[in-house]
Amino acid sequence: GTILQKGYGRVLKNVWNRMKNKERKPLKSCLQRGVFEAGCDEAGRGCLAGPVFAAAVILPDDFIHPLLNDSKQLSARERYQLRTEIEASSVAWAVAMVDNNKIDKINILNASILAMQNALDKLSQSPGHIIVDGNRFKPYQGVPFNCIVKGDATYFSIAAASVLAKTYRDDYMLGLHQEYGYYGWDQNKGYPTKFHREAIRKYGITKYHRLSFRLLEQQYSLDFGDNLKDREQDAFSAKGNNKEE
């Protein structure tokens, strides 16, 4: 317990120093007080493979946390630490996903909105207001909503949703990595890194790749073959530049 507290203290100290250096404004608790306001965000929109995830989070009006911010500004350790606290502190939270096949059918924008609305459907508490990261959303059951550019760096509930969407999607991609290990999804999570694209060029695509996306820099033809499993021996020997962008 003492070691954990000391480790957490160091994390908070680093975050406060980071905030001070960047002169980042503190996040706001909510846009509309006195209603159950759900913050929504997605993760995985720009990936070449895997689903898009989204989360919806309702926090108490007085919620505040010094560490919580846009998930892209946090380390993996910080995100997972926050996930536990968000789930424990929230009035309600939910996560949903839309798979790559649906993405190819309806496009990634519509799939991202669908994932957010599916997450809203799963909330144990119906929202009275919705705030969404970005500038596009569709009406949801007559509930008033606001789209907020950089909302994940402005409101706690959207930042919380970004953390949940990101961490649950990362967990999902780790599972897919066990099935197709040579694309480096344990590191790049399906994003278009050099390593990922080189693996596509070498091994072809999987059933999890998004066919409506440009999978290669210069895309001519790709292997849709069924023999990817036969090359599993190569899966965990590949090495290279493979960090998520």
ABEGO torsion letter per residue (X at the ends): XAAAAAAAAAAAAAAAAAAAAAGBBBBBABABBGBBBBBBBBBGAABABEBBBBBBBBBBAABBBAABBBAAABBAAAAAAAAAAAAAABABBBBBBBBAAAAAAAEAAAAAAAAAAAAAAABABBBABBBBBEABBBBBGGBBBBBBBGAAAABAAAAAAAAAAAAAAAAAAAAAAAABAAAGAAAAGGBBBAAAAAAAAAAEBBAABBAABBABABBABBBABAAAAAAAAAAAABBEBABBX
